[in-house]
Amino acid sequence: MTATTSAAAGAEQALRPHAEEAFAAELGALAAVDDRPRPARWKLSPWAVATYLLGGTLQDGTVVTPKYVGPRRIVEVAVTTLATDRALLLLGVPGTAKTWVSEHLAAAISGDSTLLVQGTAGTPEEAIRYGWNYAQLLTHGPSRAALVHSPVMRAMAEGRIARVEELTRIPADVQDSLITILSEKTLPIPELGTETQAVRGFNLIATANDRDRGVNDLSSALRRRFNTVVLPLPASAEDEVEIVSRRVGQIGAGLDLPAAPRGADEIRRVVTVFRELRGGVTEDGRTKVKSPSGTLSTAEAISVVTYGLALAAHFGDGVLRAGDIAAGILGAVVRDPAADRLIWQEYLETVVRERDGWKDFYRACREVTS
């Protein structure tokens, strides 16, 4: 087996292929019809990148599936930002598809979404700047050969998009190592008396959660280097149902789960419950409800439905029903065993119990709650 064949087989067997692999056909079709101007080293024009994210039908009949369901202007501003010398900060509450959008932007622009720094409280400066191969360092001293390039350093040298996830979780002094990179487009290497300069095509996408408190806020100097785009929660229940249905279908196919017959009703129930508890009022606006401590994001709704689909496939008849999603909803809603459980029980008795056509859902939820 050749190296190319082996790599292709590995990609096919990956549990979650990178965006540029999973949607290679769509990216190739867009590149074939894209005759608009492209910034240096971009695989697609800004128009084609936006089309890739928002979906559409090409002149040759190819259907490009939507990767993001939301206001078109948000995507246009994000893409335009990356075509300039300003970095992009995607800001939003958990579950607003920040990471998803970041990955697909990098895949469409650079053809590579893997130049990634995952932000945590323990992320060191080397993850953003560079590190050292200590065997080489001890044997030969500081040299280019001893350098270990970070994803950001590689993106600078190759003119690609780098991604930094959860930027505000990174310690403040490590965050600020980005200031010179973003303002001067250079990465000094004082140990060698040299630097790595960014070539055209380089830019950076960062994501941050504006819901968490007690993490490391960005300094004003660093924030000025970004153009901030806020990703909102889905505007309507229909949008959220579409997002959940589409992602569950993609995840289910990757897990070899069967499509869920008549599963649309259960997906709508999950979305309705999450939106009402999240917003503090029922969808008809008549009844106020208490909100639990969790975020109840779209991403969590996707997880609940996928879990239910797996239950139906492996321990049922393959038909997604209320009993398959009840336990998942309970786990998503009740994060605080005391306060959240009371909120959930009150919601069940005052809202779900009285809702027409929801008796099976009420019974299933009562069973797992008790």
N, C-alpha and C positions, 0 to 999 in steps of 0.2 A: 504494500500500500504506500503510495507516495505521500509526501508531507502535505500536499494540497488536499488530497483525498482524505487524509486523516483529519485535517483541520475542518474540512467540510462536514465530515461525520460527527466530529465533536460539537460543531455548531448546531447540527440537526438534533443531537441528543441533549442539548443544554435545556435545563429546566426552565430558564427564562433567557432566551436569546437577547442580545443587545438590539436596540432599535434598528440599527443599520443592517442587522441580519434579518430580523423578523419582517421588516418592511422593505427589503432590498428590491423587490419587484416594483413597488410604487416609486421608490427613489429613482430607479433606473428609467421608468416610464416618464417621470417628470424631467429628468436630465435630457431625455431624447427630444422632448418637445419644447424645452426651455430655451428660447432665443433672446431672452432679455439680458441686459448687462449684469455681470456678476462681480462683486468685490473680489479683490485678490485672494486666491486660494479657496474661494467658496466653491463647493460642488454644485450649488444651485443659486439662482438669482433670489433676491429678497421676495419677489412675487411667488416663486415656486416654493420657497420655504414656508411662506404663509399658507399656500394651497395645501402643502403636505400636512400641516398641523390642523387646518380647518376642514379639509376635505373638499372634493369637487370631482367633476367629470372632465377629463382631458379631451382634446380634439380627436384623438384616436379611439375614444370610447372607454379608455381606462378609468375605472372608478377609484379615486383616492379616498380612503376611509378617514373620517375625522379622528384626530388624536386628542383634540381639545374642543370641548363644547362650551362656548362662552362668547363674550363680545369680540367681534372681529378686530376692533380697534386695539384691544389689549395685545393681541398677537402682532399686529402691524407695528405698534410702538416697540415691542420687545425685539423684533427682527431688525427694525431700523436702528435701534440702539447698538446692536452688535455689528452693524455696518459702519459705525463710527468708531472713535477711539475711546468711548466710554464703556465701562463694564456694566453688566446688567444684574440687578438684584431683584429676584422674584420673592415677594413678601406676601404672606397670607397665613390664615389659621391652618391647623393640621387638616390634611385631606383635600386641599384645594388644587392638587395636581402640580405642585411646584417642581418636585423631582421629575415627574413624568414630562412636563413641558421642557425642563432643562435638558433632559436626555434627548428628546426628539429634536430640539433646536440644534444641539451639538451634532447629532447624527445627520441632519439635513445639510448643515453648513460645512462640517469638516469630514463627514463620513466616518466619524469615530467619536463615540460617546464615552469612551473608557478612561479618558484623562481626568480622573476623579479624585478629589480629596474629601473624605468623609469627616465632617467636623464632630468632635467630641470634646469633653473636658480634658482629655489627655492628648489631644492632637499636638505634636511637637512642631517647632519651627521648621524642622527638616522636611516635614510633609509638604510644606509650601515652597521652601527655598531649595535646598539640596542637602544630601547627607554624604557620608564617606564610606567607602569599602575599606574597613579597618585592616584587613589583611594586606591590601595594596598600600594603604597609608603607612603601615608599620614597615613594610618591606622597601618601598621606594620613596616614601615621603609624599607630601601634597602634590598632586598632578591631576590633569584632566582625566586620566585613566582611573584614578581613584574616586572620582566624583560619582555619586549616585543621584541621578536626575529625578527631581520630583515631577509629578504630572504637570504642574504649572510650568516648570522649567522646560519640559519637553514641548509643551504647547507653544511656548515663546520661540523656541528654536525651529519648530516645524510650521509655524503659522496656523495653528489650530485653536479650537475652543477648549478651554479648561473649565472644569466644573468644581465648585466648592459647595458641598451640602452642609446645611445647618451651620452657617457662618457664625451666628451668635452663640453657639455652644463652644466655640474655640476660645481659649484664653485671650484676653485683650492684647497682650504683648505679642502673641503669635498672629492675631488678626492684622496688627499694624505692620507686619512684614510685607503685607500686600501693597502698602502705600507707595513705595518706590516703584514697584512693578507696574502699578496702574497709572501712576503719574508720569514717570520717566521712561516707562516701557523698557526697563533694563533691570537685570538682576546682578548686583555686584558680587564678586567672589574674591574677597580681600585676601584669603589665604594664598591665592595664585596671582594677585595683583591684576586681575582681569575681570571681565563681566560677560554675561550672556544678554544680548540685545534681542528684543522681540522683533520678528519679521512680520511683514504685512500678512494679515489674516488672523493674527493672534487676538483673542479677547477672552473674557472670563465671565461665566455665569455663576452667581451665588444664590443660594436660597436661604431664607430665614423664616422662622415661625414668630408671628407677632402676638401669639396667645400666651406663650410661656413667660413667666416672670422669674427673676432671680438668675437669669443667664447674663452673658456678657454683651451689653449694648455696644453698638458700633461707635467708635469715636467720630466726632464731627469731621475730622480730616479724612477718615476712610469713607464715611458715608458720602462725602462730596465726590468721591471718585466713581460712584455708581449712579446710574439712572434707575430709580426704583419703580417697579411695576407691581401693583397690588392685584393678586389673583382672588376674585371674590368667590363665595360659595355659589353653587348653581342658582340662577335667578328664579327658576320655576321647578315645580315637581316633575313636569314633563322632561325638562332638561336633565334632571338628576336621574330619572328612570332610564333615560337613554344612555347616560354615562355608565350607570351600574350594569345595565343589560349588555352593553357592548364589551365592557371589561370582563364581566363574568364569562361571556362567551369566549373571549380570547384566553383567559386563564384556564377555563374548563377544557378547551381544546388542547392546551399545553399539558394538562394533567390526564388527558384521554378520558375525560368525563363526558357522558352523553349530553346532548342538548336537552334542556328541561322543558318537556311538553307542558303547556299551560302554566309555565312558571311566571308569566308576566304579572299575574294577579299578586303573587307573593312578593315579587320585587317591588311592586307599587305599595304594598303594605309596609314593607321595611322602610322604604323611602318616606312614606307618610308618617310613620312613627318617629323616625329620626328628625324630620323637619318640624314636627309639632313639639317634640321635647326640646329641640334645639332653639326653636323660636319662642317657646313659652305660651303658645296659643294654638288651638285646633285650626285646621285648614279652613273651616267656615268662619273663623273669627269670633265664634260665640262663647267659647270656653277657654279660660286661662288655665295653664298647667304649669307645674314647677319644672325647672330644668335641672337635670342631674349634673354631676361634676365632670363627666366625660365630654369630649368634643362632639361625638356622634357625627363624624365626618362622612363624606361620600366614600372615602377609602374604607372606612369601617363597614359601611353598608355593603360594599363590594365583598369584603371578607365574610360577612354574615351570610350573604346569599351563596357564595362559593362553598362555604362550609355546609350549608343546607343542601346544596346540589350534590356534594360528596356523600352526605348521609342518604339522600334519596337513591343515589346510584348504587351504593354498596350495601345498604341495609333496608332498602325499600324496593318499590317497583319502578324507580326512575322518574316518577312524577313528583315534582317539587310541591310540597304541601306545607300547611301551617306548622305541623309538628316538626318539620325539618329545620325551620328557621327560628323556632321559639327559643331554644337554648342559646343560639348565637346572639339573638337580640338581648337576652338576659345578661349575658357576659359583657356585651358592649355598653349596656345602660348602667348596670350595677357595678360601679368601680369602688365606691365607698359602701361596704356591706351594711352599714346602719342607715345613713341618710338616703342613699340612692335607692335602697330597697323599698323604703317607705314611699318615695316619689313614684317608683315604678308601680307599686301596688295601687296607689291612689289613681294613677293614670289608667290602669287596667279597669278599675271599678267605675270610674266616672266617665271615661271616654270610650274605651274599647268595648266594654260590656254593652253599652247602649247603641253601638254602631251597627246598622243593618248590614247583614252579610258577613259579619266578622265573628260569629259565634264560635266557629272552629278555631280561629286564631286565639280568641279569648280563652277557650278551654285548654289549648295547648300551652299558652303562656302561664295560666294558673297552675297547670300541672308541674311545669319545671320550676316555677317560683316557689311553690310550697315544698 
